[in-house]
Amino acid sequence: MIILDSIIKGTLLIGWIVVLLILASLAASEKGDEILGAVSTQCSWKLISADADNSDSTISNPETGWEYLVAYADDTYTPFSIIAAVLNIVRPGWADVGKAEVKKGYPIEKLDSLYFPLFDVVDEHLKAIVQNENIDPKTSGIKREILPSAFLELEENNQGSLKLPEIALNWIDYKRNDNHKIEKQNKLIDTFFFMLVLGAFGSLVFLIKDFLDPITNTSYAQYLFRPILGMFLAMAVFLLDLLTHSFLSTSSIENLRVEPLYILGFAAGMLAEQAYAAVNSRAQKAIDRMMKDQEPPSSEV
């Protein structure tokens, strides 16, 4: 009976260790935000598919350069209006090149192979500027010689850089700020996953110590649910710290220091009883503070 008991508990421990290794690999690779993004994308896709109709705005048979740009920019990094504004600066008359080429004998059904490389060049150029913050968009601009040869023939002077239009500069600043915000949010999501790992790890340390102790006789329920309790307590510590930060600090939650949270997450798993008491106390204090802040000011008679 003692041997069977040890086998069952050992099997549960090994199972949890495998789960912990999987979670730890995901947390170490910082894939938490990608997992949540994939889940949300799947849910959104199902909702969209269930409600889909024939209201697609993509032009089915484009003929002019503008129509090809609308068709091209339906799902690109750079919006339609930004590409158009840059092209109007770097190569005026770009939209009429297709008509001129058709008059020379260029197949009208292959105009996409004429226009799409042009749009690719502008899209990739602006994307590179957004992602490389060492580049100053106000001074770097865009060079005519990067355009496809069919569009270089419009101007004799194809050398030198042209300044990007103001709308493109504003869009680059917006995208860079948006990328900074997304990076901070992703870091917060990865911290959340790492807290779950530390909570489970602390619980496993407790259970392995218990397993090696011949005197104690912990129930199977502890071996089955204690790591889950550790993860939930670590999650509670994380959420309460965010709540406390929002009350006591004016800075954004993306600027939260995560190092103390790691210690608390591990302690929440290993010292579950004490962690539960601490979480309960902090939650009560946070609720009392919130209720006090919502009370209307007392009026003097």
N, C-alpha and C positions, 0 to 999 in steps of 0.2 A: 504493500500500500504506500509506503514511504517512497519507494522507487517510482511508482506510477505517478505519485504526486509531484515528484521532482521532474519527471519527464514532461508532464503537462505544463508545469510552470516554466520549464526551460524552453519548451516549444513556443509558448506565448512570448517569452522574452526575445527569442530569435526572430519571431515574426515582427515584433515592434522594432527591433534593431534594423531589419530590412526596410521597414516603412520609414524609419528615421534617416537611413542612408539615402533613400530616394528624395525625401524632403530636403535633406542637407545639400544634396547635389543640385537641386533646383534653386535653393537659396544662394548657394555659392556661385552659380552661373548667372545669378540675377535675372532669372526668367519668370519671376512672379508676375511682373506687369504684362509679359507676353501671354502667359496663361490666362489671366483675367481678360486681356484683350481678345484672345481667341474665343473664350466663352461668350463674351458680350457680342462679338461679331456673329457667332452662330445664332444666338438668340435674335439679334436684329435681323439677320438674313431670313429666319423663319417668319418673323412678323412681316417683313417686306414681301416675301414670297406669297404669304396668305392674302395680302392686300394689293397684289400687283395688278396693274392695268396697262393699257397701251398708251400711256402719257409720256413715253420716252421722247426727250427733247432733241435727241441726236438727229442730224439731218441725214437721210438715207442716201440721197444721190447728190452730193455737193458738186457745184460747178465753179463757183468763184473762190478766190483765195480766202475770203472771209468765211465762207461756208465750210471750207476745209479746216480752217482754224477752229471753228465751233465743234466740228466733228472730232478733231484731234484733242482738244482741250477738255473733252467730256470727263476724263479721268486722269489728269496729269498733276504733277507737283505744283506747277505754276498756273495760276488762273488765266483764263482767256484774255481778260482785259489787260493784264500785265504784259503778256507776250505781244499783244497787238500794239501796246504803247511803245515797247522797246523796238519792234520792227518799224514802226512809223518814224522813229528817230534814226535807226541805223541803216534802214533801206527804204526810203520813201518809194511808194509805188509797188511794193512787194505783192500786193493783192492782184495786180494786173499782169504779172509775169506769166501766169498760166495761159491767159488769152493770147499773149504774144507767142508763146511756145507752140500753142495749137495751130496758130496761123503758119508757123514754120514746118508743120507736119507732125508735131508731137501728139501721140494718141491721147485723146481726152479722157479715156478710161484709166489712164496711168498717171493722172495729175497728182494723185496722192503720193507717188514716189518722188514727185518734184517738191511738193510742199512739206510733207512730213519731216524730211531731213532738216529743212530750215527751222521748223518748230522745235525739233529735237535739240538743235544747236543752242537756241535761245533758252529753252527749258533747262538743259543741263548746265549752261553757263550761270544762270541765276541760282540754280540749286547749289552749285559749287560755292558761290559767293555767300549764300545763307549758311552753309555748313562750315565754311572756313572763316572764322571771325578775325583771322589775321589780315584778311583782305578788306580794304576800305572801299566800299561800293561807290563813294563819292569821287574817288580818284582813279579807281581801276577802270570803270566803264566797260565798254565792249568794243572789240575790234571788228571792222568789216571783213577782214580776211578770213575769219572763221566761218563765214557763211558759205553755202554751196556755190559752185562756180556759176550756175545759171543766174544767181542773184548778184554776183560780182560784176556781171557785164552791164549792169544798169548804170554804174558810175565808173569814171576813169580813175579817180583817186580812191583807192581802197585801203590805203595805209593809215595807221594811227588809230587812237581810241576815241570813242564818242562817249560823252557823259550819259548816264542812264537818266531817264525821265523821273520827275519827282514822285510819281505814283509808284514806280518800281522801287525807289529808295525807301519810301514809306512801307511798302510791302516787305522788303528785306528786313527792316527794323522790327516789324510786327512778327515775322516768322522767327527771327532770332530770339525775341522775348518769349514767344510761345514755346520754342524749343527748350529754353531755360526752365520754364514753368513745368513742362512735361518731364524733364529730367529730374527735377525735385520731387514731383509726384511719383515717378517710378521708383526713386530711391526710398520714398516712404512706403510704397507697396512692398519692395524687397525687404525693408526693415520688418514689416508685419510678418512676412513669411519666415524670416530669420527668428523672430520672437516665437513663432509656433515651434520651430525646430528646437530652440533652447528650452522651451517648456517641456516638450517631450523628452529631451535629453536629460533634464533634471529629474524627471520622473523615473527614467530608466536607471539612472545612477542610484536612486533610492531603492528600486526594486531589485537590482543586481546585488546591492549590499544586503538586502533582506533575504535574497535567495541563497547567499553564501553563509548566512547566519543559521546555524543548526537549531537555535533555540526558538526563534520566532516562527509563527505559523500564519502567514498572511493568506487571506482568502483568494480564490481564483478571480473574484470580482475586482480585487485590487490590481491584479496583473492584467486584467482585460481593460479596465476603465481608468486606471490611474494616469497613464500617458495622455488620454483624452482630456482628463481633468487638468493636467499640467498645461496642455495647449490652450484650453479655454481660459485658465487663469492668466497665462501669459497674454492672451488676447485682451482680457479684461484690464490688465496692467497697462497695456499699450493704449487702449481707448481712454482709460482714466487719465493717463498722462497727457493725451491730446486735449482732453476736456480741461484739465488743470492749466495747461499751457494757454488755451484760448481765454481763460479767465484772468490769468495773472500777467500775460504778456501781450503786447500789441503787435508783435512780429507774426509772420505767417507760420502756419504749422509745418510748412516745408522746411523751415529753418530750425526745427526741433533737434536737439542733441540726442543722438541715438545710443551713445556709449553707456550711460546709466541704465537705459532700458534693457540692454543685453544682460546685465547683471541681475536685474529684477526678473527678467524672463526665465533665466536659469533657476533662480531662487524660487520662483512660483511653481516650478515643476518638482524640485527636490523637497521643498518645505511647503507642501500644498496646504496643510491646515493653517499654518501661520500666514501664508499668502492670502488665503481666503478671508481670514480675519482682517488683514490689512486692507484688502480690496473693499471689503464690506464697509470698513470705517471710512476710507477715502471717498467711496461712493456716497455715503450718507452726508459727509461734510460738503461734497460738491453739490448735492441736491439742496441742502440747507442754504448754501451760499446763493444758489440760483433762485430759490424761492424768496430769499431776502432781497435780492436785486430787483425782483419783479413786484415787490410790494410797493403800492403807491405811497408817496410821502405823506406823513401825518400832518393834518392842518391844525393850526393852533386856534383855539376859540378866543 
